[in-house]
Amino acid sequence: MAGQADHIMIIGAGAAGLMAARELGRAGKRVTILEARDRCGGRIAPLSADEFGYRADGGAEFVHGEAPVTRGLLGEAGLSLAPVNGARWTVRNGTFARDEMPERNTDAFYRVLSELTSDMTVTALLDRYFAGPDFASLRQSVVRTVMGYDAADPDRASVLALRDEWMHPGRGELGRIVGGYGALIDFLLAECREHGADIRLQSSVIGIETTDDGVLIRCAEGSSHRADAAILAVPLPLLQEIALPRPMRDKVTAAAQIGFGNVIKLLLRFESRWWTGIKAADLSDLLFVLSDVAVPVWWTQRPTEHAVLTGWLAGPPTSSAAQLDESQLIETGLGSLAQIFGLSLPQLKAELVAARAINWGNDPFSRGAYSYATLATRRAQAELASWDGGAILLSGEALYQGRDMGTVEAALSSGLDTARMLLGD
Ligand SMILES: Cc1cc2nc3c(=O)[nH]c(=O)nc-3n(C[C@H](O)[C@H](O)[C@H](O)COP(=O)(O)OP(=O)(O)OC[C@H]3O[C@@H](n4cnc5c(N)ncnc54)[C@H](O)[C@@H]3O)c2cc1C
């Protein structure tokens, strides 16, 4: 019975795996962590402070809303959360508009949402209730949010799950950890080490077998490891790539019912915050700018003064850029900025100090950015997160069944829940 397990192997040193490891270590369990990359953190991916002037985040960046587990951990770590402020601007054909006015059909949209009793996809909702030409701009705005914010496919995304997210007060509140998400990972890692965890980097697991007394885990580089139980805390798409015993293999087929979207994130550091001086509008308060160009969303580091713009392309449109390498993505990003701000490419390039572009769909240990709910997701999550007392448990952001899907909060909560389940708490 794995509940009495003494030695636990955790596969994946992202937020979920590290959180589970810390909890188990604190309870006196022997913990080994196998991580495929040469670093911990997974989709929390700090970039070099030398390059960007601060520890920029190539993956998760914001703390959304209440996030109780994240905030609790920040408190323990003595880390602070800085509120993000500034204005959201929309640009069309070179004209900037401060996005203060709500879309005129917003009330009708929320009324329909609040009265909805059965689930449907976002596309089905828009087709059924908002089909006419009067609603064209509402439809565009909803689709843009679903793809841009949730990285989701409107043809698959569940309206009831999104309603929870959209109608929850405080959802839009954003904060950034001072020192970046990397500081939170540093803290978790130090805690894991303090409780004796053995962390093995560059250990890519390719198969897990159950044995009479636990599990046998094989890694791509040839090593194998025995333990009493294993927690598989890898991103959802990776579950399909690891050879598992038959019952577990059947169980993980449920993962197909959970949406998993992609994001391409670009970080461009410039000599100065040139956007505050452009003629088209007074953008001194610019936080987000939304547009219709190839990389449509950009944000600044307000309230700090780092001269960095972050570009964001998410959801199904990322497939059109799947073949582009990093330098081509950076070129595309600069082209988008040139269009948005009415500047020439050489002008922008002359200002550029450092640039990174990460297509998370092409990352072999992530294969996408984060999960979203389809009509069948809640049932699939319950199935995947459940435990029959066997030697393999699953964990990770995609298995979290609360409102904050696709976040670090989801990963930390899932890791904690999995460890507590194993401990019988
Ligand atoms: C671009 C981007 C922006 C985001 N922005 C935000 C944000 O602003 N706020 C927010 O809250 N969330 C954000 N997220 C989501 C957040 O990063 C994730 O939900 C969270 O970090 C997932 O943690 P996890 O532990 O479940 O998975 P991961 O962090 O992916 O950890 C899984 C680990 O498993 C490892 N692994 C994979 N395969 C193997 C294998 N075969 N053997 C061994 N190890 C393996 C991986 O290398 C990884 O380290 C963002 C994500 C992305 C990609």
The ligand as a Gaussian input file, in Angstrom:
#p B3LYP/6-31G(d) Opt

LIG

0 1
 C        4.194000      31.513000     -21.308000
 C        3.470000      31.164000     -20.053000
 C        2.958000      32.171000     -19.281000
 C        2.273000      31.868000     -18.102000
 N        1.819000      32.896000     -17.343000
 C        1.304000      32.617000     -16.120000
 C        1.029000      33.688000     -15.227000
 O        1.248000      34.860000     -15.535000
 N        0.515000      33.358000     -14.015000
 C        0.288000      32.063000     -13.627000
 O       -0.163000      31.821000     -12.496000
 N        0.570000      31.030000     -14.476000
 C        1.077000      31.281000     -15.688000
 N        1.423000      30.262000     -16.526000
 C        1.088000      28.875000     -16.142000
 C        2.061000      28.320000     -15.115000
 O        3.370000      28.561000     -15.507000
 C        1.812000      26.806000     -14.999000
 O        0.451000      26.537000     -14.750000
 C        2.632000      26.184000     -13.856000
 O        3.931000      26.720000     -13.761000
 C        2.677000      24.669000     -14.094000
 O        3.392000      24.024000     -13.061000
 P        3.488000      22.439000     -13.053000
 O        4.379000      22.076000     -11.931000
 O        2.139000      21.840000     -13.114000
 O        4.173000      22.059000     -14.450000
 P        5.630000      22.455000     -14.991000
 O        6.061000      23.773000     -14.473000
 O        5.584000      22.283000     -16.452000
 O        6.566000      21.354000     -14.322000
 C        6.655000      20.054000     -14.834000
 C        8.109000      19.648000     -14.847000
 O        8.200000      18.322000     -15.392000
 C        9.384000      18.245000     -16.155000
 N        9.287000      17.105000     -17.075000
 C        8.567000      17.008000     -18.214000
 N        8.727000      15.790000     -18.750000
 C        9.557000      15.106000     -17.928000
 C       10.080000      13.784000     -17.955000
 N        9.797000      12.941000     -18.928000
 N       10.922000      13.414000     -16.950000
 C       11.240000      14.276000     -15.939000
 N       10.754000      15.540000     -15.878000
 C        9.914000      15.936000     -16.856000
 C        9.441000      19.586000     -16.857000
 O       10.735000      19.881000     -17.330000
 C        8.983000      20.526000     -15.736000
 O       10.070000      21.028000     -14.998000
 C        2.107000      30.518000     -17.712000
 C        2.653000      29.508000     -18.476000
 C        3.326000      29.813000     -19.633000
 C        3.923000      28.711000     -20.456000

